[in-house]
Amino acid sequence: MESEKSRIGYQLSKRGFDLVISITGLIILSPIILIISILIRVFDNGPVFYRAERAGKNGKVLRMFKFRTMIQNADKIGPSSASLSDSRITRTGRFLRKHKLDELPQLINVLKGEMSIIGPRPEEIKFTDLFSEEEQIILSVKPGITDWASLWNSNEAELLEGSEDPDNFYIRKIRPEKIRLQINYVKNRNFFIDLKIFFLTLRKLIFGN
C-alpha cells in the first residue's frame, strides 16, 4: 500500500514536472502555435481553438483546448469519433491531426492544473457514463496528454477509416484495450513510469515508432 508520504511526494514531483514541461513547451513552441493559429484563421474561417468537453478528475467537466480541425458545429452533424477522411475535417485540420499538432494547446490545460502531461486521455462524458465500477478508477486521477493507451493506439483515425459507424467501432474495437491500459497505469503509476511514458512518447513523435 502506498504511504501518505510517498503519495504526496509523487503528487508534488508530478506537478513540478507538469509545470516545467508545459511552460518550456509553450515558450519553445510559441512560434509554431502562432503560425498554426494564423493558418486556421486565414484558411478555415472561425475560431482558432476548439474547447472540447471531457470528463476530468472525479468526473468534473473539463474544457480541453485543441486547435480547431473541423468545420464549426461539427459535433452537431456527425459522430464524435472521426477518421482522417471525415468530410468535416478542414484542410488545415487534416495536416494538424496527422502530425498530432492539434493537441499542442493542451499544454495550457496542464499549466492550469486541469490536466497532466502523463495520464489517461480525457474521455467524452457519454463514454465515461459507460464506465463500470472497476473502470471508475480512471477518473480518480487527472487526465493527461499521453499514457500507455496513447502509445498503443497513436493512430486511432486510421483504425476508424472506412467505418460506417465510428462511435460503435470505437466502443467495440478500441475502447476495451484502451480501458485496460488506462487502469493499469492508474494502479501502477509512479514518477519513473511517467518519465518512461514521456520519453517513449517523444521517441514516437520524432521517429514514428
N, C-alpha and C positions, 0 to 999 in steps of 0.2 A: 504494500500500500504506500502510495506517495505521501511523504511527510508534508506538513504545512509549510515548513521552511523551504524545502526543495520546490514546492509548488509556487510559492511566492517568488523564489529566485528565478524559476523558469519564466514566470509571467513578466518579471522586470527585464530579464535579458531579451525576451522576445519583443517586448515593446521598444526597448532600446534599439534592437536590430531593425524593427519596422521603421522607426524614426530615421535612422541613419540611411537606410536604403531608399525610403520614399523621398526624403529631402535631396539626397545625392542624385537620385534618378530624375526627379523633376528639374533640377538645375542642369544636369548634363543633357537631358532630352528636351529641354525647353525650345531649342531651335526646330527640332523635328515636330514637336507639338504645335508650334506656331505655324509651320508650313502646312501641316495636315489641316489645321483649323481654317486657314485661308483657302485651301483646295475645296473643302466641304462647302464653305460659304459661296465660293465662286461657281463651282460646277454642280452642286447638288441642291442649292437653294434651301433656306431654312436654318434651324439651329445647328450648332456645331456638335453639341453633346446630346446624348440620349440618357435620361435618368431612369434606369430600369428598376422596377420594384422587385426586390428579392427578400427572402427571409434571412434576417441577420441572427445574431446571437440570441438565444432564448425565443426565437421566432419573431422578434421585433422587426417591423418592416424597415428595410434598408433601401435607400435610393442610390443605386450603384452608377457611378459615372462610366460612360463609354462614349467613344466617338460615334456619332450617328452614321450608320452604314446602310440604313433602309430609308425608303420614302417616308414622309411624315404619316403618322397614324397607321403604320404597317401592322402593328399588333391588333388592330381592329378589323383587318381584312384578310387575315391568314393565321396559320398556326405559329406558335412561339418558336418551335424548332425550325431551322431553315438550312437548306443545302446552299452551296455557292452559286448554283444556277437559279435560285429563287428569284422570280421576276421583281420582287420588292426591293432587292438589294441594288443600291446605286452603283454607278461606275467606279467612283472613288472607294465606296464601301467594299466592293469586291476585292480590291487590292489590299485594303486595310485588314479585312478578315483573313485573307490568305496568309498574310505575314504577321498576324496577331497584333497589329498596331492599334486596333480599335480598343484594346484592353489597357493601353497606357494611362488613360485618365484615372484608372482605379488606384493609382498611387495617391490621389487626392483623398480617397476613402481611407486609405491606410494612414495617411498623415493625420486625418481627423479622428482616428481611433475606431472607426466603424468596421474596418477590415484589417487583416494581417497579410503580410507577404506570403506566408505559408499557412494553409488551412483549407478545409473543404470549400469548393467553389460554391458561392451563394446560389441557391436554387429558387425557382419561381414558387410562389406560395401555393399554387394549385398542385405542385408536385410534392411539397413538404406536407401538404394536407393528407397525402397518401402514406406518410411515414408510419411504420409500426412502432410499438413501444420500444423495441430494441433500437430502431433507427433514429429515435428522438435524440439519442446521444450526440448525433451530428450537430444539432442545434445548441449544444452546451458550450461550444467554443466559437470564437469569431470566425466568420468565413474568410477565405483567403484568395489570393490571385492564382496560386498553384499548389498542388498536392500530388499524392501518388496517383489519384484518378486522372488528374490533368496530364501527367506524364504518360499514363497508359493510353489515354484517348485524346491526343492533342489535335486530331483532325476529325472532329465529330461531323463537320459539314460534309466531308467526303463520304462518311458512312450513311448519311441521310440522302445522298444523291440518288434520285430516281424513285424515292419512296412516295407513294400516293398519300400516305398519312404520316408525316414526320413525327408528330407527337406520339402516336401509337407505337411507331418503330422505336422511338427513344425509350418509352416505358418498357417495351418487351426485350429489346436487344442491347441497350446501352446502360440503362438505369441499374439493373441488378449488380453488375460488376462494379460500377461506379460507387454504389452504396457500400458494397463490401470493402472497397479500398478506403473509403472515407471513414468508415467505422474503425478499420484497422489503424488509420492514422490517429484518430482521436484517442483510442485506447493505449497506444504505444508512443505517443508524441513526446519528444524531448528536444532540447536545443540542438543536439548533434544530428538528429534526424531532420530537423528543419534546415540545417546547413546543407545536408546531403541533398535534400529535395531542391534547395535553391541552386546549388551548383549543377545538378543534373538538368534542371530547367534551363539554365544559361547555356549548357552544352547543347541541348536540344535546339534552342533558338538559334545558336550560332552555326552548328554543324548539321542540324536536322536529324540527329539520331541519338 
